[in-house]
Every structure is written in structure tokens, then in C-alpha cells.
Amino acid sequence: MKLPVEGGCACGEIRYECAGEPVFVLNCHCRDCQQATGSPMVTNIFVKKPDFKLLRGTPKSREITAESGNRIERFFCGGCGSPLFTDPKGYPDFWGIRAVSLDDPSAVQPGAHIWTSSAQPWDHITDELPRFPKNLPAG
């Protein structure tokens, strides 16, 4: 992925930049991600907080307790509703960027599927990426 990368919401009100390589990229099938996005899974790019910068706009946010038990703050555009990024409180050094909010999401290469125990039965995972019923194993 050529850095820096930029992204934002559908209406252009919110813009951000990420200057660092992703630490990991995961396809998440948890119910929280499903409900937050209206899709069967979400590709999240986890980057170090210092590498992320808001360029324009002020996103709205809501904090919830995720299926994992950790608190997570979701950021979205108040104008168009686009989900943008998250602050996973259980991982305080990272931002989780919604891959589809990047200007070029095709540059992203997921490394695993997580929370497959919550995947919808009609959401067939057909790739060869590692799969985990919950979060990635510690370590």
C-alpha cells in the first residue's frame, strides 16, 4: 500500500489521512460490526494512533460495549452516516479504519477472518485466510 492513504465519508464532509503501514487487517464477522454497517462483515485496518490524522470535519461518535466485552467508540459522518473508523478501547494504541472508507480500498489485503462464530449462515467465506471463532489468539 502506497502511503500516505486518505479516506473519508460519502458526502466529503469528513476526511482523514494515515501515514503508517497497517499493523493488521481483519475481516470481522461480529454482530456489532454487522449492525454498525448493515453488512455481513467489515474489513478493519488497524493502524498506530500517531499515524492517523483527521484532515477535515468533525465526526460524530457513539461508544458501545462490543461482543468481546471491550468498549469501542465508533466514528461516523453526521451528514451522510458513513462509518469511518473506531477507537477500540481494549487496544488503546490503535485506530480501526473501515477499509471501505479509504479512497482506494483495493490496496488493502486482509490477513484473517475473526468472529466467524457470528457469521451469517448465508455469508460463505470462500478464501483461504485463517479463521478464528472469536478474536485473534493472544500472543
C-alpha positions in Angstrom: 0.0 0.0 0.0 1.4 3.4 -1.0 1.5 5.8 1.9 0.0 8.1 3.0 -3.5 6.9 2.2 -6.6 9.1 2.5 -10.2 8.4 3.0 -13.5 9.9 4.2 -17.2 9.8 4.1 -19.5 9.6 1.1 -20.5 13.3 1.2 -16.9 14.6 1.7 -17.6 16.3 5.0 -15.0 14.2 6.8 -11.5 13.5 5.5 -8.6 11.7 7.2 -5.1 10.5 6.4 -3.0 7.6 7.5 0.8 7.8 7.1 1.7 4.4 8.6 1.5 0.8 7.4 -1.4 -1.3 8.8 -0.4 -3.3 11.9 -3.1 -5.9 10.8 -6.1 -6.0 8.5 -9.0 -8.2 9.6 -12.4 -9.2 8.2 -14.7 -9.1 11.2 -18.0 -11.0 11.3 -19.2 -10.0 14.8 -22.8 -8.8 15.3 -21.5 -5.3 16.4 -19.8 -4.8 13.0 -22.8 -6.2 11.1 -25.2 -3.9 12.9 -23.0 -0.8 12.7 -22.5 -1.2 8.9 -25.5 -3.1 7.6 -23.3 -5.7 6.1 -22.3 -9.3 6.9 -18.7 -8.4 7.7 -16.4 -5.5 7.8 -12.7 -5.2 6.8 -10.9 -3.2 9.5 -7.4 -1.8 9.1 -5.6 -1.3 12.5 -3.1 1.5 12.5 -1.0 3.1 15.2 -2.7 6.2 16.6 0.2 8.6 15.8 -0.1 7.5 12.1 -3.7 8.7 11.8 -4.8 12.3 11.3 -8.2 13.9 10.8 -7.9 16.4 7.9 -11.4 17.9 7.8 -14.7 17.8 9.6 -15.8 16.6 13.0 -17.3 13.1 13.0 -20.0 12.0 15.4 -19.4 9.0 17.7 -21.1 6.5 19.9 -19.4 4.2 22.4 -20.7 0.7 23.0 -19.7 -2.5 24.6 -18.7 -4.9 21.9 -19.4 -8.7 21.8 -15.8 -9.1 23.1 -16.7 -7.2 26.3 -14.4 -4.3 25.3 -15.6 -0.8 24.9 -15.4 0.6 21.4 -16.1 4.1 20.1 -17.5 4.2 16.5 -17.0 7.4 14.5 -19.2 8.2 11.6 -20.3 11.2 9.5 -23.2 13.1 11.0 -24.2 14.3 7.5 -24.3 11.1 5.4 -23.9 8.4 8.1 -20.9 6.7 6.6 -19.0 4.6 9.1 -15.4 5.7 9.2 -13.2 4.5 12.0 -13.2 3.1 15.5 -11.3 3.7 18.8 -11.1 0.1 20.3 -10.7 0.9 24.0 -9.2 -2.6 24.6 -6.4 -1.7 22.2 -5.6 1.9 23.2 -2.6 2.2 20.8 -4.7 1.7 17.6 -7.4 3.1 15.4 -9.5 0.8 13.4 -10.2 2.2 10.0 -13.2 0.9 8.0 -11.4 -0.2 4.8 -14.3 0.8 2.5 -13.9 4.4 3.7 -10.5 4.6 2.0 -10.3 6.5 -1.3 -8.8 3.2 -2.7 -9.9 0.2 -0.6 -8.5 -2.1 -3.3 -5.0 -1.6 -1.8 -6.0 -3.4 1.4 -5.1 -7.1 1.9 -6.9 -8.8 4.8 -4.9 -11.3 6.8 -7.7 -13.2 8.7 -11.4 -13.6 9.5 -12.4 -13.0 13.1 -15.6 -13.6 15.0 -16.6 -16.3 12.4 -18.9 -17.8 15.1 -21.2 -14.8 14.4 -21.0 -15.0 10.6 -24.4 -15.3 9.0 -25.1 -18.8 7.5 -25.5 -17.3 4.1 -22.2 -15.4 4.2 -20.0 -18.1 2.8 -16.3 -17.5 3.4 -14.6 -18.9 0.4 -11.0 -17.6 0.7 -8.1 -19.4 2.4 -7.4 -16.8 5.1 -7.1 -18.1 8.7 -10.4 -18.1 10.6 -11.0 -17.5 14.3 -14.3 -18.1 16.0 -13.7 -15.0 18.3 -10.8 -12.6 18.4 -7.2 -13.3 17.3 -5.4 -15.5 19.8 -3.3 -13.5 22.3 0.4 -13.5 21.7 
